[in-house]
Every structure is written in structure tokens, then in C-alpha cells.
Amino acid sequence: MLTIAVTGATGAQGGATARALLAAGHRVRALSRDPASPAADVLRALGADVRRADFDDRASLDAALTGADALFAVTTPFGTDTAAETRQGRTLVDAAAAARLGHVVLTSAAHADRGTGIPHYESKYLVEQHLRTSGVPWTVLAPAAFMDNHTAGWTLDGLRTGTFAWPMPAERPLTLIPAVDIGAFAALALQRRDDFAGHRIDIASDELTPARIAQTLAAAAARPIVHEEVPLSYVRTRSSDLAAMFEYFTITGLDVDVPSLRRDHPEVPWHTFADWTATQDWPALLSPLPQHQ
């Protein structure tokens, strides 16, 4: 039984990893800036040891990592910025090194090591590079595009009106993965350090075109949904970072060898997009938003 610290434990990737590790019988330290949050309470009920940790408070990281065997690390620029993500990621790596952890599994992004020019990929790669030189045994998992983003934000807003609004051509393939598969793979890597240490692995569970994604969403939601290509110029007015990402998806493509991953790592459930859509509560997700009086 290992004691594993999990950052982002109240988020999608960290939460999925924490659940997978708890199900496998390990001790999980769920690190959160707000240990009193409802999401933290859920993890506590599952058996996690919830501890306060803030990436901008090195002392809190040192305290949270003391005595742990390993760390699942995830960073994000959203809600801050890419410079903050890199700074916070490096601080987390330094704390892991100071605690002499036996293994750090860091999630990055597929292709982040290929000079994509996407700001939030470049910031993640800087953290990767810092981890490689830290002296701590490391594994980098680099997920493809998140299936979970199809039930949030402007994508969900479009689905409510029967439109899968996506800034890519209808027939350009994109590799995808749900958070639950990221968590399962991370748990696998953390439990088998000798097999995974020193490796960087791009991971994805399925590959579909936007047209096929729309068809799959329509079938799962039992309502008409059609793909509509959002111009990159419009996305650029909202976020130059996301525009750069979708431009990369369209021109270069986010290729990941899904068949090889399924063959080499059968322990991971590897949900297809259709599998994932079948687990979503579409009536609740697509219900009209309440009107304010």
C-alpha cells in the first residue's frame, strides 16, 4: 500500500486519479486549496486524507508531501495564466524533490514536447523539463483533447440549441480522452513505477472527426445535433491561446496511437467517445437554463 499525494484532487484529472487509487486500496492525500469544499467532502467520504495545499505557498506543499511515497501532479493556466502555471509547477516539483518522493507522475498535454506554439502547452512543457532535471523518478502522461469539455462552457451552450459548435473542419480527426481514463492510467503508472519511470506517454482513448462527434452526441442525447465550424477568427477574439490550439489541431493534428495504447495497457478501461457519452445525464445537461425574472 502506497501513500500518494494527489494535486488537483477536487478537479477532473486529480479527482479521477484519487478515486482510482482509493479503489486499488492505496492511501490518498487529496491536496486542495479549500479542504472544506463540497468536492473535498466527497473525497473524504471515499477515504481520502484531505489536506490544504496551495501552489503559491511552498510551506503548505512541504507539509502536505512529508511522508508521502509518490505524487500525482497536475497544473493549469486557467484561472491564472501560463507564467503562473510554470512557476507553480516548478514550485511543486521542487517540493517533491525536497520531500525525496519515490515517483512523480505529471500530466501535461499530448504534443506539448513538439514546439506547438500553443501557450498553455508551452507552459506545461517547461514544467516537464524542470521535472526531468529534478532528480526525482518521473513519468509524464500527456492527454489528448478532453471528452469532458463537451459537457461544459460554450460547447454545452451550443448543444442546448442543437449545435456542436467546434473550431475544426467537419472531417478533421481529433484524438480524445475522458478524465476517468487519465486517472486510471495515472494510477497504473503510480503503482508500477519501475515500468513507467523515465517515460513520456501521449494518451488518448478514441479518435473521431467533429462530424462524427456530433452524430455520437445526437445519438446519446436523443435529439438532433449538427456540427457547425466556428471560425478561428471568432475564437481568437475570445482567447488567442485556445485559437492557437484549435489551429494546431486543424493543421498539424493531434495524433496519438490509440490501438497501441489499448493493446499495451489493457488495465485501463479506455472508453470510446460513445462509451463516455452513455455515462452522461443528457436530460439534465441539456435542459433549458432558468430564466431570470
N, C-alpha and C positions, 0 to 999 in steps of 0.2 A: 504494500500500500504506500503510495506516494502522497506527499503534501505539496499541492500545486497551487500557486497563486495565479489568479486569472484577472487581468485588467479588462476594462470594458464589460464587466460581468453583468451589468444591467442593460447592455445593448445586445444587438443581434448576434454578432460573432462570439463575443465573450460569453453571452448567456447560453448559446448553443454548446460551446466548449465546456462550460461549467456543468451543464446537465449531462453531457456525455461522460465526463469524468466521474461525476457522482454516481451515475448508473453503473459504472465499471468498478465502483467500490473505493474510489480514492478520496482523500481529504482535500477539499477545495476551499481555498481562501478567496472569496469573492471581493475584489477590490473596487471600491466605489467612492466617488466624491460625496455621495449622500447615502450613508448606510441606513437612513430612516425612510428611504423612498419605498413606495409600494413594490417596485420591481425587486428591491433588495429584500423585502419581507418574503417575497415568493421564494427566492433563493435560500433564504434562511430556513423556510419551512421544508425545503428539499434536503436540508442537511448541511448547507454551506456555512462556513465561518465568514461572516461579512465584516470587512474591516475598512475603515476610512483610508483612502489614499488619493492624493492629488498630484498630478504630473508636475505641477509648479511648486510643490512642497517636497523637497528631497527628503526631509526628515520623516515625513509620513510614508514615503516609499521604503526607506530603510527599515522602519519599524514593521511595515507590512510584509517585507520579504525575509526578515530574520527567521531562520529556521526552516524555510521552505526548501523543497528539493528542486523545483523547476518553476518556470513562469510561462504563461501564455500572454503574449504582448500584442496589443492592437493599438494603433494610433489613428487619429482622424484630423483633417484640417477643417472640417465643417463645424461651424460654431466658433472657430478661431481663425487661423489662416495657415498657409503652408509653412511659413517660417516658424510659427509656434509648434506645428506638428513635428518638425525636425528637431527643434530644441527640446520639446517634451520627450520625444522618442530617445534622444541621446541621453537625457537625464535618467530615463527608465533603464536603459542599457547599463549606464554607469552604476546605478543602484544594484542591478542584478550581479554585476561583476564584483561589487564590494561585498555583497552577501555570499559570494562564491557559490552561486547556484550551479547545479549539475547540468542544466539544459534550459535554453530559452527558445521557444517556438514563437516566431514573429509572423504575423500576417501582413502582407504587402499588397501588391496588385500584379496580375498577370502582365508580362511585358515591361514592368517598371524598370527592369535592368537593360532595356534596349534603346534608351535615349529617345523616348516617345515625344518629349517636349510638352507633355501634359503636366501642369504644375503639381497637382496632388499625387501624381505618380513619381515625379522627380523628388518630392519631399520624402516620400516613403523610401525611395532608393538610397537617399542619404542616411536614413536610419539603418537600412540594411548594411550599408558599408561600415557604419560605426559598430554594428553588432559583430561583423566579421573580424574586426580588429580588437575586440574587447577581451579576448582570452576565454570567454565562456563558450562551451559547446552550444552550437546554434543550428536551427533549422528555419528556413524561410518558406512559408506557404504563400503562394501568390494567386488569389482567387480571380476568376473571370468576372464578368458583369453579374450583379446580384439579381436573382429572381425576385427577392423580397421587395425590390424597388418598384415592382409592378403593382403593389397594393398601397402605395403612398404617394404623397405630393401631387405634382401636376399630372403624372401618369394616371393616378386614380381619378383625378378630376375629369380627365378625358374619357375614361372608361364609363363613368356615370352617364355620359351623353352618347355612348355607343362608339367612341373613337379611341383607337390605340394610337395616340399621338407620340411619334418617336422620330428623332432626328437622324434617320438612316433610310436608304432606299429599301423598297419592299423585299427585294431578293438578295440583299447582302447578308450572309450568315454572321451570327454572333454567338460566341460561347457563353454559357450561363451556369450559375451555381446557386443553390439556396444556402442560407446560413446554417441550416441543420447539417448539411454535408461538410461545410467548412469546420464546424465543431467536431464532427465525427473524425475527420482527417486529423485535426489538431490533437484530439485525444489519442488517436493511434500513434502519432509521432511522439507525443509526450510519454507514452507507455513503452515505446520501443526506440529509445534514444540511440542505441548502437546502430540501428538500421537507418536512421534518418539524420543523425548529426552530420553537419557539413554539407547538407543538400539544400538546393533551392528548387522548389517544385511549383510550376504553374498548375492550377487545378480548375476543373470545370466538370459539370455533370451532364451537359447536353449542349447541342448546337442547333439553332433554328434561325430562320430568316424572320424579319419583322412581320411579313405577311403570314407566316406560319404561327408566330406568337399570337397574332390577332385571332386567327382561327381557333387556336387552342383555348384562349381566353373566352371566346364566344361559346365554345362547347361547354366549358366548365361553368360559366355564368348563366348558361341557357338564355342568352339574349344576343341580338346582332351586335357585333363589334368589328369594325373595319380599321385597317392601318391607314394612317394619314401621315405623310412625311412632313415633319416640322422643319422649316428652313434653318440651316445653321446660323444664318444672319439673325434670326429671331432669338435663338439660344444665346448667341453672343451678346445680345442686349441684356440678358439676364445674368450670364456667367461665362466669362471668357475661358475659365478652367473647364467647365462642362462642354463648351463648344469645341475646345481642343480635343477633349476625349472622344466626342462623337465623330469629329473629323478623322481622328486616328482609326476608330472602329470602321469607318467607311472606306478610307483609302488604303490603309495597311491591313486592317483586320486583326481580330483578337483570337488568333488560332491557338488552341490547346488540344493535345492528343487525348481526347475523351476515351476512345476504345482502349488505349494502353493503360490509362488510369483504372478503368473498370477491371481490366484483366489483372493488373499487378496488385491492386488493393481491394479485394473483394469484401473486406471487413467494413468498408464504407457503404452506406445504403445507396448512394448515387441515384438520387431522384431525377427522373426526366422532368421536363417542364410540365408535361401533362400530369405526372405524379404530384408535383408540387401544387399545381392549380387545384387538384382534387382535395387538398387539405385546407383550402381557404374557405372562409364563410362569406361567400359572394353576396347572398341577400343582405347581410349586414353591411358589407363593404360598399355596395352599390346603391344602398337606399338613399333617397334624396336627403340632402342636408337640411336641417331645420331652418325655417325662415324666421329671421329676427323681426319682431314687431316694431 
